[in-house]
Amino acid sequence: MKRVVLAASLATVSLGCPDPQARGKLSILQQEIFTPTCALSGCHSGAVPQADLDLTDGNSYFSLVGVDSTREIGKKRVVPGDPAASVLFQAVQGTSAVVPRMPSEGNRLPTADIEAISWWIREGAQDN
């Protein structure tokens, strides 16, 4: 039994299991999460994005970091250094009392994606 577990662990490492720290940059989040999952027609893109939140490439940072939430009055979409206080993190985690779990269509984000978003916020939500 131990050999099977060890072999499975080694296989996971060798396949390049997503590391939140390595993925915790805005450019990577944009490419791997925001653009394909959030910045879709009728969601967070276009002339009138949902909740006035534009998650298209080049606009995400300025729509997220330090910006007041339009749904949770008195809260910020992203509070650098504090994922738990960030409406974005609460929305993808499904812990917001006001904002529904995001993405609203389809499946929830994989844990690795949520952890990468958390890492980015915790490390200061840089425009990197």
DSSP file (Angstrom, degrees, kcal/mol; ACC not computed):
  #  RESIDUE AA STRUCTURE BP1 BP2  ACC     N-H-->O    O-->H-N    N-H-->O    O-->H-N    TCO  KAPPA ALPHA  PHI   PSI    X-CA   Y-CA   Z-CA
    1    1 A M     >        0   0    0      0, 0.0     4,-2.0     0, 0.0     5,-0.2   0.000 360.0 360.0 360.0 -42.1    0.0    0.0    0.0
    2    2 A K  H  >  +     0   0    0      1,-0.2     4,-2.6     2,-0.2     5,-0.2   0.865 360.0  54.5 -62.5 -35.7    2.8    2.5    0.9
    3    3 A R  H  > S+     0   0    0      2,-0.2     4,-2.8     1,-0.2    -1,-0.2   0.902 107.1  50.3 -64.5 -40.0    4.4    1.9   -2.6
    4    4 A V  H  > S+     0   0    0      2,-0.2     4,-2.5     1,-0.2    -2,-0.2   0.933 112.7  46.0 -63.6 -46.1    1.2    2.8   -4.3
    5    5 A V  H  X S+     0   0    0     -4,-2.0     4,-2.5     2,-0.2    -2,-0.2   0.927 114.7  47.5 -63.3 -45.7    0.8    6.0   -2.3
    6    6 A L  H  X S+     0   0    0     -4,-2.6     4,-2.6     2,-0.2    -2,-0.2   0.911 112.3  49.7 -62.0 -43.1    4.4    7.0   -2.9
    7    7 A A  H  X S+     0   0    0     -4,-2.8     4,-2.3     1,-0.2    -2,-0.2   0.910 111.4  48.7 -62.9 -41.9    4.2    6.2   -6.6
    8    8 A A  H  X S+     0   0    0     -4,-2.5     4,-2.1     2,-0.2    -1,-0.2   0.900 111.7  50.0 -64.7 -39.8    1.0    8.3   -6.9
    9    9 A S  H  X S+     0   0    0     -4,-2.5     4,-2.1     2,-0.2    -2,-0.2   0.919 111.7  47.3 -64.6 -43.7    2.7   11.2   -5.0
   10   10 A L  H  X S+     0   0    0     -4,-2.6     4,-2.6     1,-0.2    -1,-0.2   0.880 110.3  52.9 -64.8 -38.2    5.7   11.0   -7.2
   11   11 A A  H  X S+     0   0    0     -4,-2.3     4,-1.5     2,-0.2    -1,-0.2   0.904 108.5  50.7 -63.8 -40.5    3.5   10.9  -10.3
   12   12 A T  H  <>S+     0   0    0     -4,-2.1     5,-1.1     1,-0.2     4,-0.4   0.925 112.5  46.2 -62.9 -44.3    1.7   14.0   -9.2
   13   13 A V  H ><5S+     0   0    0     -4,-2.1     3,-1.3     1,-0.2    -2,-0.2   0.916 112.2  50.0 -64.7 -43.1    4.9   15.9   -8.6
   14   14 A S  H 3<5S+     0   0    0     -4,-2.6    -1,-0.2     1,-0.3    -2,-0.2   0.756 104.8  58.4 -70.6 -22.2    6.4   14.9  -11.9
   15   15 A L  T 3<5S-     0   0    0     -4,-1.5    -1,-0.3    -5,-0.2    -2,-0.2   0.560 119.3-108.3 -81.8  -7.3    3.3   16.0  -13.8
   16   16 A G  T < 5 -     0   0    0     -3,-1.3    -3,-0.2    -4,-0.4    -2,-0.1   0.958  33.4-147.9  81.8  54.0    3.7   19.5  -12.4
   17   17 A C      < -     0   0    0     -5,-1.1    -1,-0.1     1,-0.1     2,-0.1  -0.279  36.2 -91.5 -52.0 134.3    0.9   19.8   -9.9
   18   18 A P        -     0   0    0      0, 0.0    -1,-0.1     0, 0.0     3,-0.1  -0.301  40.2-153.9 -57.7 123.9   -0.3   23.4   -9.9
   19   19 A D     >  -     0   0    0      1,-0.1     4,-2.1    -3,-0.1     3,-0.2  -0.894   7.5-149.5-101.6 117.8    1.6   25.4   -7.2
   20   20 A P  H  > S+     0   0    0      0, 0.0     4,-0.9     0, 0.0    -1,-0.1   0.860  97.9  53.5 -56.9 -35.7   -0.4   28.4   -5.9
   21   21 A Q  H  4 S+     0   0    0      1,-0.2     3,-0.5     2,-0.2    -2,-0.0   0.921 110.6  45.3 -65.0 -43.2    2.9   30.3   -5.3
   22   22 A A  H  4 S+     0   0    0     -3,-0.2    -1,-0.2     1,-0.2     3,-0.1   0.819 119.4  42.2 -69.5 -29.9    4.1   29.8   -8.8
   23   23 A R  H  < S+     0   0    0     -4,-2.1     2,-1.8     1,-0.2    -1,-0.2   0.479  85.3 103.4 -93.5  -4.0    0.7   30.7  -10.2
   24   24 A G     <  +     0   0    0     -4,-0.9     2,-0.4    -3,-0.5    -1,-0.2  -0.216  53.5 103.9 -81.2  49.0    0.1   33.7   -7.9
   25   25 A K  S  > S-     0   0    0     -2,-1.8     4,-2.8     1,-0.1     3,-0.4  -0.965  75.4-126.3-124.4 144.6    0.9   36.4  -10.4
   26   26 A L  H  > S+     0   0    0    100,-0.4     4,-3.1    -2,-0.4     5,-0.2   0.887 109.3  56.5 -58.3 -40.2   -1.8   38.5  -12.0
   27   27 A S  H  > S+     0   0    0      1,-0.2     4,-1.9     2,-0.2    -1,-0.2   0.880 112.0  42.4 -61.5 -37.2   -0.5   37.7  -15.5
   28   28 A I  H  > S+     0   0    0     -3,-0.4     4,-3.1     2,-0.2     5,-0.4   0.908 113.8  50.6 -75.2 -43.0   -0.9   34.0  -14.9
   29   29 A L  H  X>S+     0   0    0     -4,-2.8     4,-2.6     1,-0.2     5,-2.3   0.910 111.5  50.5 -59.1 -41.0   -4.3   34.4  -13.1
   30   30 A Q  I  <>S+     0   0    0     -4,-3.1     5,-2.8    -5,-0.2    -2,-0.2   0.953 115.6  40.7 -60.2 -50.8   -5.4   36.5  -16.1
   31   31 A Q  I  <5S+     0   0    0     -4,-1.9    -2,-0.2    -5,-0.2    -1,-0.2   0.888 126.8  31.5 -66.7 -41.8   -4.3   33.9  -18.6
   32   32 A E  I  <5S+     0   0    0     -4,-3.1    -3,-0.2    -5,-0.1    -2,-0.2   0.716 136.0   8.5 -95.0 -22.3   -5.5   30.8  -16.8
   33   33 A I  I  X>S+     0   0    0     -4,-2.6     4,-2.1    -5,-0.4     5,-0.7   0.716 121.6  45.3-124.0 -61.2   -8.5   32.0  -14.8
   34   34 A F  I  >XS+     0   0    0     -5,-2.3     5,-3.1     3,-0.2     4,-2.0   0.935 115.0  43.3 -62.1 -51.1   -9.9   35.4  -15.6
   35   35 A T  I  4<S+     0   0    0     -5,-2.8    -1,-0.2    -6,-0.3    -4,-0.1   0.953 122.8  34.5 -63.3 -51.7   -9.8   35.4  -19.4
   36   36 A P  I  45S+     0   0    0      0, 0.0    -1,-0.2     0, 0.0    -2,-0.2   0.737 133.2  26.1 -77.7 -19.0  -11.2   31.9  -20.0
   37   37 A T  I  <5S+     0   0    0     -4,-2.1    -3,-0.2     3,-0.0    -2,-0.2   0.767 132.3  19.8-112.7 -33.7  -13.6   31.8  -17.0
   38   38 A C  I  <<S+     0   0    0     -4,-2.0     6,-2.2    -5,-0.7     2,-1.9   0.788 105.1  69.5-111.9 -38.8  -14.7   35.3  -16.1
   39   39 A A  S   <S+     0   0    0     -5,-3.1     2,-0.3    16,-0.3    -1,-0.1  -0.340  74.4 131.4 -86.3  57.5  -14.1   37.7  -19.0
   40   40 A L  S >  S-     0   0    0     -2,-1.9     3,-2.4    -3,-0.2     5,-0.4  -0.710  70.2 -80.8-107.9 158.3  -16.8   36.2  -21.1
   41   41 A S  T 3  S+     0   0    0      1,-0.3     3,-0.1    -2,-0.3     5,-0.1  -0.363 120.4  18.1 -57.5 129.8  -19.6   37.9  -23.0
   42   42 A G  T 3  S+     0   0    0      3,-0.3    -1,-0.3     1,-0.2     4,-0.1   0.377 123.7  64.0  87.1  -4.7  -22.4   38.7  -20.6
   43   43 A C  S <  S-     0   0    0     -3,-2.4     7,-3.4     6,-0.1     2,-0.6   0.310 116.2 -20.6-115.3-114.6  -20.1   38.3  -17.6
   44   44 A H  S    S+     0   0    0     -6,-2.2    11,-2.5     5,-0.3     2,-0.3  -0.360 115.2  61.8-103.8  54.0  -17.1   40.5  -16.7
   45   45 A S        +     0   0    0     -2,-0.6    -3,-0.3    -5,-0.4     3,-0.3  -0.937  67.3  54.2-156.6 176.2  -16.3   42.0  -20.1
   46   46 A G  S    S-     0   0    0     -2,-0.3    10,-0.1     1,-0.2    -5,-0.0  -0.275 100.4 -45.4  87.9-173.8  -17.8   44.2  -22.7
   47   47 A A  S    S+     0   0    0      1,-0.3    -1,-0.2    -2,-0.1     0, 0.0   0.819 137.7  26.4 -66.4 -32.8  -19.3   47.6  -22.6
   48   48 A V  S    S-     0   0    0     -3,-0.3    -1,-0.3     5,-0.0    -3,-0.1  -0.700  82.8-168.1-132.6  80.4  -21.4   46.9  -19.5
   49   49 A P    >   -     0   0    0      0, 0.0     3,-2.1     0, 0.0    -5,-0.3  -0.346  38.2 -85.4 -70.0 151.2  -19.7   44.1  -17.4
   50   50 A Q  G >  S+     0   0    0     -7,-3.4     3,-2.1     1,-0.3    -7,-0.1  -0.269 113.7   1.3 -54.1 136.7  -21.6   42.5  -14.6
   51   51 A A  G 3  S-     0   0    0      1,-0.3    19,-0.3    -3,-0.1    -1,-0.3   0.698 121.9 -79.3  56.2  22.1  -21.2   44.5  -11.3
   52   52 A D  G <  S+     0   0    0     -3,-2.1     2,-0.6     1,-0.2    -1,-0.3   0.844  96.2 140.0  54.8  35.5  -19.1   47.0  -13.3
   53   53 A L    <   -     0   0    0     -3,-2.1     2,-0.8   -10,-0.2    -1,-0.2  -0.921  36.5-165.6-115.4 106.2  -16.2   44.5  -12.9
   54   54 A D        +     0   0    0     -2,-0.6     9,-0.3     5,-0.2    -9,-0.2  -0.820  12.5 174.2 -96.1 109.3  -14.1   44.3  -16.1
   55   55 A L        +     0   0    0    -11,-2.5   -16,-0.3    -2,-0.8   -17,-0.2   0.014  34.9 126.7-104.8  27.0  -11.8   41.2  -15.9
   56   56 A T  S >> S-     0   0    0      1,-0.1     3,-2.4   -12,-0.1     4,-1.3  -0.470  76.7 -77.1 -79.4 158.4  -10.4   41.5  -19.4
   57   57 A D  T 34 S+     0   0    0      1,-0.3    -1,-0.1     2,-0.2    -2,-0.0  -0.305 121.4  19.2 -57.1 129.7   -6.7   41.5  -19.9
   58   58 A G  T 34 S+     0   0    0     -3,-0.1    -1,-0.3    -2,-0.0     4,-0.2   0.234 122.3  61.3  93.0 -12.6   -5.3   44.9  -19.1
   59   59 A N  T <> S+     0   0    0     -3,-2.4     4,-1.3     2,-0.1    -5,-0.2   0.595  76.2  84.1-116.8 -18.8   -8.3   45.9  -17.0
   60   60 A S  H >X S+     0   0    0     -4,-1.3     4,-1.2     1,-0.2     3,-0.8   0.917  89.7  50.0 -55.7 -51.6   -8.4   43.4  -14.2
   61   61 A Y  H >> S+     0   0    0      1,-0.3     4,-1.9     2,-0.2     3,-0.7   0.921 113.3  45.5 -56.0 -47.9   -6.0   45.1  -11.8
   62   62 A F  H 34 S+     0   0    0      1,-0.2    -1,-0.3     2,-0.2    -2,-0.2   0.654 114.9  48.8 -74.2 -15.1   -7.7   48.5  -12.1
   63   63 A S  H << S+     0   0    0     -4,-1.3    -1,-0.2    -3,-0.8    -2,-0.2   0.570 123.2  29.4 -94.3 -12.1  -11.1   46.9  -11.6
   64   64 A L  H X< S+     0   0    0     -4,-1.2     3,-1.5    -3,-0.7    14,-1.2   0.839  92.2  81.8-112.2 -57.1  -10.1   44.8   -8.6
   65   65 A V  B 3< S-a   78   0A   0     -4,-1.9    14,-0.1     1,-0.3    -1,-0.1  -0.406 116.2 -14.7 -74.3 117.6   -7.3   46.2   -6.3
   66   66 A G  T 3  S+     0   0    0     12,-2.5     2,-0.4    -2,-0.4    -1,-0.3   0.558 100.4 136.4  73.0   9.2   -8.5   48.7   -3.8
   67   67 A V    <   -     0   0    0     -3,-1.5    10,-3.3    11,-0.1    11,-0.3  -0.733  59.2-112.7 -94.0 135.1  -11.8   49.2   -5.7
   68   68 A D  B     -B   76   0B   0     -2,-0.4     8,-0.3     8,-0.2     2,-0.2  -0.371  31.7-115.7 -63.0 138.8  -15.1   49.3   -3.8
   69   69 A S        -     0   0    0      6,-3.1     5,-0.3     3,-0.4     6,-0.2  -0.538  12.6-150.1 -71.4 140.1  -17.4   46.4   -4.3
   70   70 A T  S    S+     0   0    0    -19,-0.3     3,-0.2    -2,-0.2    -1,-0.1   0.612  97.2  39.9 -85.3 -12.6  -20.7   47.4   -6.0
   71   71 A R  S    S+     0   0    0      1,-0.2     2,-0.8   -20,-0.1    -1,-0.1   0.757 114.1  48.6-105.2 -33.4  -22.5   44.5   -4.2
   72   72 A E  S >  S-     0   0    0      3,-0.1     3,-2.0    26,-0.0    -3,-0.4  -0.824  85.4-143.4-112.9  93.0  -21.0   44.6   -0.7
   73   73 A I  T 3  S+     0   0    0     -2,-0.8     3,-0.1     1,-0.3    -3,-0.1  -0.260  82.6  19.4 -59.2 132.8  -21.1   48.2    0.4
   74   74 A G  T 3  S+     0   0    0      1,-0.3     2,-0.3    -5,-0.3    -1,-0.3   0.432 105.5 101.8  87.7  -0.6  -18.1   49.2    2.5
   75   75 A K    <   -     0   0    0     -3,-2.0    -6,-3.1    -6,-0.2    -1,-0.3  -0.847  65.3-129.2-116.6 154.9  -15.9   46.3    1.2
   76   76 A K  B     -B   68   0B   0      9,-0.5    11,-2.2    -2,-0.3    -8,-0.2  -0.724  13.9-132.0 -98.8 148.9  -13.2   46.2   -1.4
   77   77 A R  S    S+     0   0    0    -10,-3.3    11,-2.7    -2,-0.3    12,-0.4   0.933  99.0  12.3 -62.7 -45.9  -13.0   43.8   -4.2
   78   78 A V  B     -a   65   0A   0    -14,-1.2   -12,-2.5   -11,-0.3    -1,-0.3  -0.981  64.4-167.2-136.5 124.4   -9.3   43.0   -3.4
   79   79 A V    >   -     0   0    0      3,-0.4     3,-2.7    -2,-0.4     6,-0.2  -0.929  34.3-121.8-106.0 105.5   -7.6   44.1   -0.2
   80   80 A P  T 3  S+     0   0    0      0, 0.0    42,-0.2     0, 0.0    41,-0.1  -0.216  95.2  12.9 -52.3 129.1   -3.9   43.6   -0.8
   81   81 A G  T 3  S+     0   0    0     40,-3.5    41,-0.2    39,-0.2    40,-0.1   0.313 115.6  80.0  89.1  -7.6   -2.5   41.2    1.8
   82   82 A D    X   +     0   0    0     -3,-2.7     3,-0.8    39,-0.2     4,-0.5  -0.688  42.9 170.4-138.0  82.9   -5.9   40.1    3.1
   83   83 A P  G >  S+     0   0    0      0, 0.0     3,-1.6     0, 0.0     7,-0.3   0.894  81.4  59.2 -57.6 -40.9   -7.7   37.4    1.0
   84   84 A A  G 3  S+     0   0    0      1,-0.3    -2,-0.0     5,-0.1     6,-0.0   0.797 108.0  45.6 -62.1 -28.5  -10.4   36.9    3.7
   85   85 A A  G <  S+     0   0    0     -3,-0.8     2,-0.5    -6,-0.2    -9,-0.5   0.459  94.1  99.0 -90.7  -1.9  -11.4   40.6    3.5
   86   86 A S    <>  -     0   0    0     -3,-1.6     4,-2.3    -4,-0.5    -9,-0.2  -0.763  64.0-151.3 -94.2 123.8  -11.4   40.6   -0.3
   87   87 A V  H  > S+     0   0    0    -11,-2.2     4,-2.6    -2,-0.5   -10,-0.2   0.860  96.8  59.2 -60.5 -36.5  -14.8   40.2   -2.0
   88   88 A L  H  > S+     0   0    0    -11,-2.7     4,-2.3     2,-0.2     5,-0.2   0.949 108.4  43.9 -56.8 -49.7  -13.2   38.5   -5.0
   89   89 A F  H  > S+     0   0    0    -12,-0.4     4,-2.0    -6,-0.2    -2,-0.2   0.914 113.4  51.0 -63.4 -43.2  -11.8   35.7   -2.8
   90   90 A Q  H  X>S+     0   0    0     -4,-2.3     5,-2.3    -7,-0.3     4,-1.5   0.882 110.3  51.2 -60.9 -37.9  -15.1   35.4   -0.9
   91   91 A A  H  <5S+     0   0    0     -4,-2.6    11,-2.4     2,-0.2    -2,-0.2   0.917 113.0  42.1 -68.5 -43.9  -16.9   35.1   -4.2
   92   92 A V  H  <5S+     0   0    0     -4,-2.3    17,-0.3     9,-0.2    -1,-0.2   0.786 118.2  47.6 -75.2 -24.3  -14.7   32.4   -5.7
   93   93 A Q  H  <5S-     0   0    0     -4,-2.0    -1,-0.2    -5,-0.2    -2,-0.2   0.702 108.6-125.6 -85.1 -21.7  -14.7   30.6   -2.4
   94   94 A G  T  <5S+     0   0    0     -4,-1.5    -3,-0.2    -5,-0.2     7,-0.2   0.768  76.8 115.8  83.5  26.9  -18.4   30.9   -1.9
   95   95 A T      < +     0   0    0     -5,-2.3     2,-0.2    -6,-0.2    -4,-0.2   0.402  37.6 113.0-109.6   1.4  -18.3   32.5    1.5
   96   96 A S        -     0   0    0     -6,-0.9     5,-0.1     3,-0.3    -9,-0.0  -0.531  57.0-150.1 -75.3 139.4  -19.8   35.9    0.7
   97   97 A A  S    S+     0   0    0     -2,-0.2    -1,-0.1     1,-0.1   -25,-0.0   0.670  96.1  24.5 -78.5 -17.1  -23.2   36.6    2.3
   98   98 A V  S    S+     0   0    0      1,-0.1    -1,-0.1     2,-0.1    -2,-0.0   0.784 109.2  67.2-115.0 -49.0  -24.1   38.8   -0.6
   99   99 A V  S    S-     0   0    0      1,-0.1    -3,-0.3   -12,-0.0    -1,-0.1  -0.645  81.5-124.8 -83.2 128.7  -22.2   37.9   -3.8
  100  100 A P        -     0   0    0      0, 0.0    -6,-0.1     0, 0.0    -5,-0.1  -0.282  42.8 -77.4 -67.5 159.6  -23.1   34.5   -5.2
  101  101 A R        -     0   0    0     -7,-0.2    -9,-0.2    -8,-0.1   -10,-0.1  -0.311  65.8-102.0 -56.5 135.6  -20.3   31.9   -5.7
  102  102 A M  S    S+     0   0    0    -11,-2.4     7,-0.5   -14,-0.2     2,-0.1  -0.886 101.6  44.2-112.8 145.6  -18.3   32.8   -8.9
  103  103 A P  S    S-     0   0    0      0, 0.0   -65,-0.1     0, 0.0    -2,-0.1   0.527  72.4-165.9 -71.0 149.1  -18.3   31.7  -11.6
  104  104 A S  S    S+     0   0    0     -2,-0.1     2,-0.4    -4,-0.1    -2,-0.1   0.773  71.5  60.4 -77.7 -25.8  -22.0   31.8  -11.6
  105  105 A E  S    S-     0   0    0      2,-0.1     2,-0.1     0, 0.0     0, 0.0  -0.835 108.0  -9.6-102.1 140.1  -22.3   29.6  -14.7
  106  106 A G  S    S-     0   0    0     -2,-0.4     2,-0.1     2,-0.0     0, 0.0  -0.335 107.7 -11.9  78.6-157.8  -20.8   26.1  -14.8
  107  107 A N  S    S-     0   0    0      1,-0.1    -2,-0.1    -2,-0.1     2,-0.0  -0.360  72.4-101.9 -80.3 157.0  -18.6   24.5  -12.2
  108  108 A R        -     0   0    0      1,-0.1    -1,-0.1    -2,-0.1     3,-0.1  -0.308  51.9 -83.9 -69.2 161.8  -16.9   26.3   -9.4
  109  109 A L        -     0   0    0     -7,-0.5    -1,-0.1   -17,-0.3   -76,-0.0  -0.384  51.1-102.0 -65.3 144.3  -13.2   27.0   -9.7
  110  110 A P    >>  -     0   0    0      0, 0.0     4,-2.0     0, 0.0     3,-0.8  -0.314  31.4-111.1 -62.0 152.4  -10.8   24.2   -8.8
  111  111 A T  H 3> S+     0   0    0      1,-0.3     4,-2.7     2,-0.2     5,-0.2   0.863 118.2  58.9 -53.4 -39.7   -9.2   24.5   -5.4
  112  112 A A  H 3> S+     0   0    0      1,-0.2     4,-1.7     2,-0.2    -1,-0.3   0.868 106.2  48.2 -61.2 -36.6   -5.8   25.1   -7.0
  113  113 A D  H <> S+     0   0    0     -3,-0.8     4,-2.2     2,-0.2    -1,-0.2   0.906 111.6  49.0 -69.5 -42.1   -7.2   28.2   -8.8
  114  114 A I  H  X S+     0   0    0     -4,-2.0     4,-2.4     1,-0.2    -2,-0.2   0.903 111.5  50.1 -63.8 -41.1   -8.8   29.5   -5.6
  115  115 A E  H  X S+     0   0    0     -4,-2.7     4,-2.5     2,-0.2    -1,-0.2   0.869 108.6  52.4 -65.6 -36.6   -5.5   29.0   -3.8
  116  116 A A  H  X S+     0   0    0     -4,-1.7     4,-2.3     2,-0.2    -2,-0.2   0.907 110.2  48.0 -65.9 -41.3   -3.6   30.9   -6.5
  117  117 A I  H  X S+     0   0    0     -4,-2.2     4,-2.3     2,-0.2    -2,-0.2   0.926 112.3  49.9 -63.0 -44.4   -6.0   33.8   -6.2
  118  118 A S  H  X S+     0   0    0     -4,-2.4     4,-3.0     1,-0.2    -2,-0.2   0.913 110.1  50.2 -59.8 -44.1   -5.5   33.7   -2.4
  119  119 A W  H  X S+     0   0    0     -4,-2.5     4,-2.3     2,-0.2     6,-0.2   0.923 109.3  51.2 -61.4 -44.9   -1.7   33.7   -2.8
  120  120 A W  H  <>S+     0   0    0     -4,-2.3     5,-2.8     1,-0.2     6,-0.4   0.925 114.5  43.0 -59.1 -46.0   -1.7   36.6   -5.2
  121  121 A I  H ><5S+     0   0    0     -4,-2.3   -40,-3.5     3,-0.2     3,-2.0   0.942 112.9  52.0 -66.0 -47.2   -3.8   38.7   -2.8
  122  122 A R  H 3<5S+     0   0    0     -4,-3.0    -1,-0.2     1,-0.3    -2,-0.2   0.838 106.4  55.2 -58.9 -34.6   -1.8   37.6    0.3
  123  123 A E  T 3<5S-     0   0    0     -4,-2.3    -1,-0.3    -5,-0.2    -2,-0.2   0.271 135.8 -81.2 -87.0  13.3    1.4   38.6   -1.4
  124  124 A G  T < 5 -     0   0    0     -3,-2.0    -3,-0.2   -45,-0.1    -2,-0.2   0.474  52.7-100.3 108.2   2.7    0.1   42.1   -2.0
  125  125 A A      < -     0   0    0     -5,-2.8    -4,-0.2    -6,-0.2    -1,-0.1   0.921  56.8-169.1  49.7  53.8   -2.0   41.8   -5.2
  126  126 A Q        -     0   0    0     -6,-0.4     2,-1.6     1,-0.1  -100,-0.4  -0.330  32.5-117.9 -73.2 153.9    0.7   43.2   -7.4
  127  127 A D              0   0    0      1,-0.2    -1,-0.1  -101,-0.1  -102,-0.0  -0.594 360.0 360.0 -88.0  73.0    0.2   44.2  -11.0
  128  128 A N              0   0    0     -2,-1.6    -1,-0.2     0, 0.0  -103,-0.1   0.383 360.0 360.0-123.2 360.0    2.6   41.5  -12.2
